[in-house]
Amino acid sequence: MDIDEQPDTQNGQKKKGKVKKQKKRETCLEKNDGKEQDSVTEPARNPTENSFPPTFSLSEIKNKQRRHCMFMKLKQEKRKQKLELRKKRRKERQALGDKAPPKEVPKTIENQRIYDETTVDPEDEEVAFDEGTDEFSAYFNRLTNPKVLITTSDRPRGRTVRFCEQLATIIPDAHVYYRRGLALKRIIPQCIARGFTYLMVINEDRKVPNGMVLCHLPDGPTAHFKVSSVRLRKEMKRRGKEPTEHHPEVILNNFTTRLGHTVGRLFAALFPHDPQFVGRQVATFHNQRDFIFFRFHRYIFKNEKRVGIQELGPRFTLKLRSLQKGTFDSKFGEYEWVHNRHEMDASRRKFHL
Amino acid sequence: MAAKSQICSVWVGSETGILKGVSLTKKQAFNFCEMSCLSRDQEVCAMAWADPHESEVLVGCVNGTVKTFSTEKGIFTENRQCGDVTQGRFTGLAVTDSSLITCVESGLLKVWKEGSTETVEINAGAAVCRMRQNPAHRHRVATGGKENPLKVWDLERPDTPIFTAKNVRNDWLDLRVPVWVRDMAFIPDSDKIVTCTGHHQIRVYDPSTPQRRPVLEVQFGEYPLTALSLPASQGSVVVGNTHGQLAVLDLRKGLVRGCLKGLAGGVRGLQCHPSLPLVASCGLDRFLRIHSLEDRSLQHKVYLKSRLNCVLLSSRGLEQSDGDVNGEVEEVKVEEADEGDEVWDTMETVTEKRRKRNAGEEEEDGKVTEKHAKKKKAAKNL
């Protein structure tokens, strides 16, 4: 029993009066017969003998084994206390019943987010005008229908090829082409001539898709994303049957800032205007902490209250690296936003989308 | 409107066609435009002061009109058609005594004399990216663009340029170096001209010597440089590129003195204050930022909702406006200081105030406290 108590007594000793210290020491001495205890009590005794500075921490113990041992015990102790506290609180809540105070909201870096002054106010005339006349306005005014060309970096392997094929089943009117070593700047005019509205390039590294260039045609913008955690259909558990050809619905979550709006519109314009509700399929772009999570589901209304969903896959995560004005031109293009790790990620509570 | 426009010290032209005035003392931004008649063809491409007193701003739009905005009245007073859409955007506006100089992308440089319909036309070559006026000799302008070397024109003798730059020598593979002048500026108190290019070079030309090639060439970064401005203190230049990198370069040795941080998107407009060590930048990230050139810290950051194309600073102090007491301004500055120690900031205000109040009698006392404060600061820094 003494073992568990040790770290606590240590801390207590320093603050409390001498009388107590002596008492504790006595108890220690009384019990001091086991081998294990010897190792443990020694550091506890040390403060009285060598008079440690008031800020004694476990990291000052020089013997690695002993330090490790002490640290594990400290952790155990902390955990125990925490569990007890939680138990106590739960009991209190149960005792109070309905009168219990509302639960505290946990602190997360999202609800502690630093206010972003570019957050779009839906009633703002200027932003509305800016969005109403931007490059996507043709799509949102229902003048164009999306047509997407999907290609890869040169010589795609394994997963990237399958990833492209599966993306093509999600996005209606998508065409997968083999890159054939062509330069993007030369593909773009041909795409425009053939009426494509998007060029999507999946980049791969060591057979794993790791980047995506999404270029809106005919006159931009171009977004460059990092792609991670790609899970193809085959690798998913409890997935549904293959998706149908119906136009899916699109959900865009949490794109609040001006940059977020542009990115949201970029994704929205990938899909045709009128979703076919018969298909009961939804594509979701969920933004959380600047990561965009893509999921593809089929839903069913079981009754008036309950809905069942079934994931169809694939799933992947995107992170915006840069947004460039105009079609793809990484050398001479003008960038609207470039992610700069050293400057922008200085605060963990600042988000850009 | 008039009250609003008089307190503004920074003018910004946006891609949505709105002229924006920003007052840094009041920390407010105003739109000087009717929100009902917005259109993209009023996009502001160039801005200039119409008179030396800075009471009127000339605004060049994409559709070829030059609007005159009165900062005293706060309204657009004049609308003049100086070109059409087919000739391209305005690349520069300037005013000499009683005449207006316009230049468009197709290379047509025109001088509009006041009161007469006749214009002097100069063809400056295709794909002009920028036209700038020499502030010392107001009848001299410089042009340059893509595959269009730097040329200096004397508007009194418009037939031939008085200086044409020569391309640099071929590179080590004996290939021609492409020309792409994006912006230029006349260095005051000398004949020299500094340019920045789309191939990330900064070049200094000296027309007073027979050499037509640059006398200094510096490279900065790896992205096209879009804007350039000369600060009040000589011997340096501020450049910005398409990735939002802003740097102060030394013109004597061609070294980077330091970078100005905080930008997220490409720079479109850049101007240094004519007397204070301040630089204003605006661009595609929709922010107007004002940096101090002394410690390169960010002084102000204003979100203006549209992509911004050009910026114009008034030559009076940015922080001061007529009605304000000096002390008040001081306080705002303190609030504004970005990454300072809060405790220290409050201390500074206190000493400032005391010194002001006791200005007459206890001037020395104030100085003493200040000295103390300085000592403390030094100690803290240690």
Interface residues (C-beta under 8 A of the other chain):
Chain A: E117 T118 D124 E125 E126 V127 F129 D130 T133 R258 K325 K331 F332 G333 E334 Y335 E336 W337 V338 N340 E343 M344
Chain B: T16 I18 N31 M35 L38 S39 R40 G198 Y223 P224 T226 T242 H243 G244 K261 G262 A264 G265 G266 L284 D285 R286 Y303 K305 S306 R307
